[in-house]
Amino acid sequence: MRWRQLATFFVVLSLIAVFFSLIARGDPGTVYVVPVKGDIDDGTVLFVARALKEAEGAGAKAVVFDIDTYGGLVDASNRIRDEIMASGVRTIAFVDQKAWSAGALVALSCDGLYMGKGGSIGAAETRPAEEKYISAYRQQFESTASANGRDPKVAGSMVDSDIEIAGLKEKGKILTLGAEDAVRIGFADGTYSNIEDMLLGAGLSELTRIDFSMNNMERFGQFLTSPVTSEILLMVGVVGLIVEAFTPGFGIFGMAGVLGFALFFYGRIITGMAGWEIVALFIVGMILLMIELFIPGFGVIGVSGLIAIFASFVMSYPTPGEAFIAVSIALAFAIAAIIILVRVLDKKGVKGNSFIGRLILTEVTGKNIAVKPAASPKGPAAPKTGDEGIVFSTLRPVGTAYFGRTKTDVLSEGEFLPPGTEVVVERIEGSKIIVRKLDRSAVTSTEDQDNG
């Protein structure tokens, strides 16, 4: 009995010791694995920033970026670099296959750099390859590499072809380092077959691994800000609002135009490319253009509106050059789309109650509107007060009308008048010809009184 009691005591004591040792040891910590694959764009910036913030808030021991990319936007890579460099978490880059162009800067921003077998890093010449862009990006590469204990000259030669490194790179070529060369010259910390081996070799395998992934908002932002989608949204916005400007009321084209511009700016706001000020600037521009509709001709207000709208586009892109190219492409496609619409409207199949005819008013071209000479008068080319005419293109309130056989720009007194409406010149103020809808019943009544 005594031996049995003694054995039981030692067993209990051992269990207590194990229990307290487990408590003392605690959770070994976590390591976040963040994929950086495909094009590096503004959606990637949002994703990386969120990953670093969450990892730091959770007290993670390290964040590993699993990189495999051909590159992407220079501005996006600079912002990711700033996020990584400012983070308080240990960061490690594992170049699984390739970290080219913008991806190379992301890799260089990390505290540790490991290469997958067969992986490569470099090829970061800017587009366009102009001296000012090359100089700025090279400086970014060199300072980033130097801050993390890597050879800045090697990093700079990934951007600038003028840099020469004996035995490694000759002048006139951009450097791209393979895994073995990167380790041999001390630029990378080691090579591994896969990320699991890398975690083991870097002493991170004991940590709890958390595989981070994009949420729906980041995926949506990445989709909206992609070059192709941005061009489509701009084109839809331009075409929709231009066609809507030539049709009475507010219909499907106006809604499409508003939606196109709304999605364009929304993508840039949620990815951090721009703030709400660009939306405010765009709205101001649209308001100025609407005000211009109430004034015949095209003056300072209309020009100011166009400048504000263009400025909002410029501010939503990383550089004015990118904005100019994007807007030019969108306008070219928009003009082509409008020409196609005009030609479609001229076909007989668009008239009547066809589906397209109900969506697109034939007044866009004006060719399908029956214009008859005004009942009176047939006087001079320039209409006078009291002359009667017929609306050719919708007065919104500015548009055109025929007086006899003369087509003239006119302005209604605030009301929208569709094509075919009979009007009379109310008054003339300088170059403004102000008309109102002709009330035939009132004219007949007046004539009857005169006859009486």
Backbone hydrogen bonds, N-H to C=O, Kabsch-Sander energy under -0.5 kcal/mol:
donor,donor_aa,acceptor,acceptor_aa,energy
5,Q,1,M,-2.5
6,L,2,R,-2.0
7,A,3,W,-2.3
8,T,4,R,-2.2
9,F,5,Q,-2.0
10,F,6,L,-2.0
11,V,7,A,-2.1
12,V,8,T,-2.4
13,L,9,F,-2.5
14,S,10,F,-2.2
15,L,11,V,-2.3
16,I,12,V,-2.3
17,A,13,L,-2.1
18,V,14,S,-2.4
19,F,15,L,-2.5
20,F,16,I,-2.5
21,S,17,A,-1.9
22,L,18,V,-2.1
23,I,19,F,-1.9
24,A,20,F,-2.3
25,R,21,S,-2.1
26,G,22,L,-2.4
31,V,208,T,-2.5
32,Y,62,A,-2.3
33,V,210,I,-2.8
34,V,32,Y,-0.6
34,V,64,V,-3.3
36,V,66,D,-2.8
38,G,68,D,-1.4
40,I,71,G,-2.1
41,D,39,D,-0.8
45,V,41,D,-1.5
46,L,42,D,-1.8
47,F,43,G,-2.0
48,V,44,T,-2.8
49,A,45,V,-2.5
50,R,46,L,-1.9
51,A,47,F,-2.1
52,L,48,V,-2.5
53,K,49,A,-2.1
54,E,50,R,-2.6
55,A,51,A,-2.5
56,E,52,L,-2.4
57,G,53,K,-2.3
58,A,54,E,-1.9
59,G,56,E,-1.0
60,A,55,A,-2.7
61,K,30,T,-2.6
62,A,30,T,-1.0
63,V,90,R,-2.6
64,V,32,Y,-3.6
65,F,63,V,-0.5
65,F,92,I,-3.2
66,D,34,V,-2.1
66,D,64,V,-0.7
67,I,65,F,-1.0
67,I,94,F,-2.3
68,D,36,V,-2.3
69,T,98,K,-2.4
73,L,40,I,-2.7
77,S,73,L,-2.1
78,N,74,V,-2.3
79,R,75,D,-2.0
80,I,76,A,-2.3
81,R,77,S,-2.5
82,D,78,N,-2.1
83,E,79,R,-2.0
84,I,80,I,-2.5
85,M,81,R,-2.6
86,A,82,D,-1.7
87,S,83,E,-0.7
87,S,84,I,-0.8
90,R,61,K,-0.5
92,I,63,V,-2.6
93,A,112,G,-2.8
94,F,65,F,-2.9
95,V,93,A,-0.6
95,V,114,Y,-2.7
96,D,67,I,-1.6
96,D,94,F,-1.4
97,Q,67,I,-0.9
99,A,120,S,-2.1
100,W,69,T,-2.0
101,S,122,G,-2.4
103,G,100,W,-2.5
104,A,101,S,-1.1
105,L,101,S,-1.0
106,V,102,A,-1.5
107,A,103,G,-2.0
108,L,104,A,-2.4
109,S,105,L,-1.2
110,C,107,A,-1.2
111,D,91,T,-0.8
112,G,91,T,-1.9
114,Y,93,A,-3.1
115,M,190,G,-2.7
116,G,95,V,-3.2
117,K,192,Y,-1.6
119,G,116,G,-2.8
120,S,97,Q,-1.3
121,I,177,L,-2.3
122,G,99,A,-1.9
123,A,175,L,-2.0
124,A,158,M,-2.5
130,E,128,P,-2.0
134,I,130,E,-2.8
135,S,131,E,-3.0
136,A,132,K,-1.7
137,Y,133,Y,-2.5
138,R,134,I,-2.6
139,Q,135,S,-2.0
140,Q,136,A,-1.7
141,F,137,Y,-2.2
142,E,138,R,-2.8
143,S,139,Q,-2.6
144,T,140,Q,-1.8
145,A,141,F,-2.5
146,S,142,E,-2.5
147,A,143,S,-2.0
148,N,144,T,-1.0
148,N,145,A,-0.6
149,G,146,S,-1.5
150,R,145,A,-3.1
155,A,151,D,-1.8
156,G,152,P,-2.8
157,S,153,K,-1.9
158,M,155,A,-1.2
159,V,156,G,-1.7
160,D,156,G,-2.6
161,S,159,V,-0.6
163,I,160,D,-1.0
165,I,169,K,-2.4
168,L,165,I,-2.1
169,K,165,I,-3.1
172,G,161,S,-3.5
173,K,161,S,-0.7
173,K,170,E,-1.1
175,L,157,S,-2.3
177,L,121,I,-3.0
179,A,119,G,-1.4
182,A,178,G,-2.4
183,V,179,A,-1.9
184,R,180,E,-2.6
185,I,181,D,-2.1
186,G,183,V,-1.2
187,F,182,A,-2.1
188,A,182,A,-2.0
189,D,113,L,-3.7
190,G,113,L,-0.5
192,Y,115,M,-2.2
198,M,194,N,-1.8
199,L,195,I,-2.5
200,L,196,E,-1.8
201,G,197,D,-2.8
202,A,198,M,-2.3
203,G,200,L,-1.2
204,L,199,L,-3.3
205,S,199,L,-1.0
207,L,204,L,-1.2
208,T,29,G,-2.9
209,R,207,L,-0.5
210,I,31,V,-2.7
211,D,209,R,-0.5
212,F,33,V,-2.4
212,F,210,I,-0.8
219,R,215,N,-2.1
220,F,216,N,-2.5
221,G,217,M,-2.6
222,Q,218,E,-2.5
223,F,219,R,-2.2
224,L,220,F,-2.6
225,T,221,G,-1.9
226,S,223,F,-0.8
230,S,226,S,-2.7
231,E,227,P,-2.0
232,I,228,V,-2.1
233,L,229,T,-2.7
234,L,230,S,-2.3
235,M,231,E,-2.5
236,V,232,I,-2.8
237,G,233,L,-2.4
238,V,234,L,-2.6
239,V,235,M,-2.8
240,G,236,V,-2.5
241,L,237,G,-2.0
242,I,238,V,-2.2
243,V,239,V,-2.6
244,E,240,G,-2.0
245,A,241,L,-1.6
246,F,242,I,-0.6
246,F,243,V,-1.3
247,T,244,E,-1.4
255,M,251,G,-2.2
256,A,252,I,-2.2
257,G,253,F,-2.5
258,V,254,G,-2.5
259,L,255,M,-2.5
260,G,256,A,-2.5
261,F,257,G,-2.2
262,A,258,V,-2.5
263,L,259,L,-2.5
264,F,260,G,-1.9
265,F,261,F,-2.4
266,Y,262,A,-2.5
267,G,263,L,-2.2
268,R,264,F,-1.1
269,I,265,F,-1.9
270,I,266,Y,-2.5
271,T,267,G,-1.2
272,G,269,I,-1.0
273,M,268,R,-1.6
274,A,268,R,-1.6
278,I,275,G,-1.3
279,V,275,G,-0.6
280,A,276,W,-2.3
281,L,277,E,-2.3
282,F,278,I,-2.1
283,I,279,V,-2.6
284,V,280,A,-2.3
285,G,281,L,-2.1
286,M,282,F,-2.3
287,I,283,I,-2.5
288,L,284,V,-2.3
289,L,285,G,-2.0
290,M,286,M,-2.2
291,I,287,I,-2.3
292,E,288,L,-1.9
293,L,289,L,-1.0
294,F,291,I,-1.6
295,I,292,E,-1.9
303,V,299,G,-2.2
304,S,300,V,-2.6
305,G,301,I,-2.1
306,L,302,G,-2.2
307,I,303,V,-2.3
308,A,304,S,-2.4
309,I,305,G,-2.3
310,F,306,L,-2.7
311,A,307,I,-2.6
312,S,308,A,-1.9
313,F,309,I,-1.5
314,V,310,F,-2.4
315,M,311,A,-2.5
316,S,312,S,-0.7
316,S,313,F,-0.6
317,Y,314,V,-1.3
323,A,319,T,-1.9
324,F,320,P,-2.8
325,I,321,G,-2.2
326,A,322,E,-2.5
327,V,323,A,-2.8
328,S,324,F,-2.3
329,I,325,I,-2.4
330,A,326,A,-2.4
331,L,327,V,-2.6
332,A,328,S,-2.3
333,F,329,I,-2.4
334,A,330,A,-2.4
335,I,331,L,-2.9
336,A,332,A,-2.1
337,A,333,F,-2.6
338,I,334,A,-2.4
339,I,335,I,-2.4
340,I,336,A,-2.1
341,L,337,A,-2.2
342,V,338,I,-2.6
343,R,339,I,-2.2
344,V,340,I,-2.4
345,L,341,L,-2.3
346,D,342,V,-0.9
346,D,343,R,-0.5
347,K,344,V,-1.3
350,V,347,K,-1.6
351,K,348,K,-1.2
354,S,351,K,-1.1
358,R,354,S,-1.7
359,L,355,F,-1.1
360,I,356,I,-3.1
361,L,359,L,-0.5
364,V,361,L,-1.6
365,T,362,T,-1.0
366,G,362,T,-1.3
368,N,362,T,-0.6
369,I,366,G,-1.0
370,A,368,N,-0.5
371,V,369,I,-0.7
372,K,370,A,-0.6
386,G,425,V,-2.3
387,D,384,K,-2.4
388,E,376,S,-1.1
389,G,423,V,-2.7
390,I,402,Y,-2.2
391,V,421,T,-2.8
392,F,400,T,-2.6
393,S,400,T,-1.2
395,L,417,L,-2.4
396,R,394,T,-0.8
396,R,398,V,-1.6
398,V,293,L,-0.5
399,G,410,V,-1.9
400,T,393,S,-0.8
401,A,408,T,-2.3
402,Y,390,I,-3.0
403,F,406,T,-2.9
404,G,402,Y,-0.5
405,R,403,F,-0.6
406,T,403,F,-1.9
407,K,405,R,-0.5
408,T,401,A,-2.9
410,V,399,G,-2.5
411,L,433,I,-2.5
412,S,397,P,-2.1
413,E,435,V,-0.8
414,G,412,S,-1.5
417,L,395,L,-1.4
417,L,415,E,-0.5
420,G,391,V,-2.7
421,T,418,P,-1.6
423,V,389,G,-2.3
424,V,436,R,-2.3
425,V,387,D,-2.7
426,E,424,V,-0.6
426,E,434,I,-2.2
427,R,434,I,-1.6
429,E,432,K,-2.2
430,G,428,I,-0.6
432,K,429,E,-2.3
434,I,427,R,-2.2
434,I,432,K,-0.7
435,V,411,L,-2.4
436,R,424,V,-2.0
438,L,422,E,-2.9
439,D,437,K,-0.5
440,R,438,L,-0.9
443,V,439,D,-1.8
444,T,440,R,-2.8
445,S,441,S,-2.2
446,T,442,A,-2.0
447,E,443,V,-2.2
448,D,444,T,-2.3
449,Q,445,S,-1.9
450,D,446,T,-2.2
451,N,447,E,-2.3
452,G,448,D,-2.1
